[in-house]
Amino acid sequence: MMNLSLAQVKKFGSEIQSLKTKHEKAIEKANDVIEQGVDATLASATAFGLGVWQTRSDHQHLLGVPVDLAVGLAAHAAGFMGMGGKAAPYLHSMGNGALSAHFHTVGRGVGKDLREKAGLPPVAMGGEGPAEGGSNLSDEALLDMARRRG
């Protein structure tokens, strides 16, 4: 039979409590990582979908507002109003993706105009598709890719 002193029992109790605290912190960290992954995935998927919409659809405006901007503002408004209940943060993720898609497009247009005003030739940026940075492709390069792929 094993004899344990009160000091040893207290030491074991402290070690168990320490392990429990470390475990709880690890679970919290894992939850944060998962939540960030879900947020990034929703924002990216929304931006991707709206990028496809921008180049595929004939309807670019909703009530005079660019579709991607309207989607972003509507998603954030719905999130702030509590629509979706516990899923409201996901509406904000989608809103962030839509706003990112919109302002990427605006920034690209501004950059193109600044390049023209500086007297620089148009840039056909490298890459063969989304995995290699499709957003850096010029409009001409995107059309060329689409023709080659049928």
C-alpha positions as CSV (number, residue, x, y, z in Angstrom):
1,M,0.0,0.0,0.0
2,M,1.2,3.4,-0.9
3,N,1.6,6.0,1.8
4,L,1.1,9.6,0.7
5,S,1.8,12.6,2.8
6,L,-0.4,15.7,2.8
7,A,2.3,17.6,1.0
8,Q,2.4,15.1,-1.8
9,V,-1.3,15.1,-2.2
10,K,-1.3,18.9,-2.4
11,K,1.5,18.8,-4.9
12,F,-0.4,16.3,-7.1
13,G,-3.5,18.5,-6.7
14,S,-1.5,21.6,-7.9
15,E,-0.1,19.6,-10.9
16,I,-3.5,18.4,-11.9
17,Q,-4.9,21.9,-11.7
18,S,-2.0,23.2,-13.8
19,L,-2.6,20.5,-16.4
20,K,-6.3,21.3,-16.4
21,T,-5.5,25.0,-17.0
22,K,-3.1,24.2,-19.8
23,H,-5.7,21.9,-21.4
24,E,-8.4,24.7,-21.2
25,K,-6.0,27.2,-22.8
26,A,-5.2,24.7,-25.6
27,I,-8.9,24.2,-26.3
28,E,-9.5,27.9,-26.3
29,K,-6.6,28.4,-28.8
30,A,-7.9,25.7,-31.0
31,N,-11.3,27.3,-31.0
32,D,-9.8,30.6,-32.0
33,V,-7.9,29.1,-34.8
34,I,-11.0,27.3,-36.1
35,E,-13.0,30.5,-35.9
36,Q,-10.3,32.5,-37.8
37,G,-10.3,29.8,-40.4
38,V,-14.1,29.9,-40.8
39,D,-13.9,33.7,-41.0
40,A,-11.2,33.7,-43.7
41,T,-13.0,31.0,-45.6
42,L,-16.3,32.9,-45.7
43,A,-14.7,36.1,-46.6
44,S,-12.6,34.5,-49.4
45,A,-15.6,32.5,-50.7
46,T,-17.7,35.6,-50.8
47,A,-15.0,37.6,-52.6
48,F,-14.5,34.8,-55.1
49,G,-18.2,34.5,-55.8
50,L,-18.5,38.2,-56.4
51,G,-15.4,38.2,-58.6
52,V,-17.1,35.6,-60.7
53,W,-20.3,37.7,-60.7
54,Q,-18.3,40.8,-61.8
55,T,-16.9,39.1,-64.9
56,R,-19.9,36.9,-65.7
57,S,-23.1,38.9,-65.0
58,D,-24.6,41.6,-67.1
59,H,-26.2,43.1,-64.0
60,Q,-23.4,45.0,-62.1
61,H,-25.6,47.3,-60.0
62,L,-28.5,47.0,-57.6
63,L,-30.5,50.2,-57.2
64,G,-27.6,52.1,-58.6
65,V,-25.0,50.6,-56.2
66,P,-22.4,48.1,-57.3
67,V,-23.6,44.6,-56.4
68,D,-20.5,43.7,-54.4
69,L,-20.8,46.9,-52.4
70,A,-24.5,46.4,-51.8
71,V,-23.9,42.8,-50.7
72,G,-21.2,43.9,-48.3
73,L,-23.3,46.7,-46.7
74,A,-26.4,44.5,-46.5
75,A,-24.5,41.6,-44.9
76,H,-23.0,43.9,-42.2
77,A,-26.4,45.6,-41.6
78,A,-28.0,42.2,-41.1
79,G,-25.2,41.2,-38.7
80,F,-25.6,44.4,-36.7
81,M,-29.4,43.9,-36.5
82,G,-28.8,40.4,-35.1
83,M,-30.2,38.6,-38.0
84,G,-29.0,35.0,-38.0
85,G,-28.8,34.9,-34.2
86,K,-25.5,33.2,-33.2
87,A,-24.5,33.2,-36.9
88,A,-24.4,37.0,-37.1
89,P,-20.6,37.1,-37.0
90,Y,-20.6,35.0,-40.2
91,L,-22.7,37.7,-41.9
92,H,-19.9,40.1,-41.0
93,S,-17.3,37.7,-42.5
94,M,-19.3,37.7,-45.7
95,G,-19.7,41.4,-45.6
96,N,-15.9,41.8,-45.3
97,G,-15.4,39.5,-48.3
98,A,-17.9,41.5,-50.4
99,L,-16.3,44.8,-49.4
100,S,-12.9,43.5,-50.1
101,A,-14.0,42.3,-53.6
102,H,-15.5,45.8,-54.2
103,F,-12.5,47.8,-53.1
104,H,-10.0,45.4,-54.8
105,T,-11.9,46.2,-58.1
106,V,-11.9,49.9,-57.4
107,G,-8.2,49.9,-56.5
108,R,-7.3,48.0,-59.6
109,G,-9.2,50.6,-61.7
110,V,-7.4,53.4,-59.9
111,G,-4.0,51.7,-60.4
112,K,-4.7,51.2,-64.1
113,D,-5.7,54.9,-64.5
114,L,-2.6,56.1,-62.6
115,R,-0.4,53.9,-64.9
116,E,-2.0,55.4,-68.0
117,K,-1.6,58.9,-66.7
118,A,2.1,58.3,-66.0
119,G,2.5,57.2,-69.6
120,L,3.4,53.7,-68.7
121,P,2.3,50.8,-71.0
122,P,-0.4,48.4,-69.7
123,V,0.8,45.5,-67.6
124,A,-0.1,41.9,-68.3
125,M,0.8,40.4,-65.0
126,G,2.0,36.8,-64.7
127,G,0.2,33.7,-63.5
128,E,-1.8,31.0,-65.1
129,G,-4.8,31.0,-62.8
130,P,-6.2,31.5,-59.4
131,A,-3.6,29.3,-57.7
132,E,-0.8,31.5,-59.0
133,G,-2.5,34.8,-58.3
134,G,-5.2,35.2,-60.9
135,S,-6.2,38.6,-59.4
136,N,-2.9,40.0,-60.8
137,L,-3.9,39.1,-64.4
138,S,-4.9,41.9,-66.8
139,D,-8.3,41.7,-68.4
140,E,-6.6,40.7,-71.6
141,A,-4.7,37.8,-70.0
142,L,-8.0,36.6,-68.3
143,L,-9.7,36.6,-71.7
144,D,-6.8,34.8,-73.3
145,M,-6.9,32.1,-70.6
146,A,-10.7,31.7,-71.0
147,R,-10.2,31.2,-74.8
148,R,-7.5,28.6,-74.4
149,R,-9.4,26.6,-71.8
150,G,-12.6,26.6,-74.0
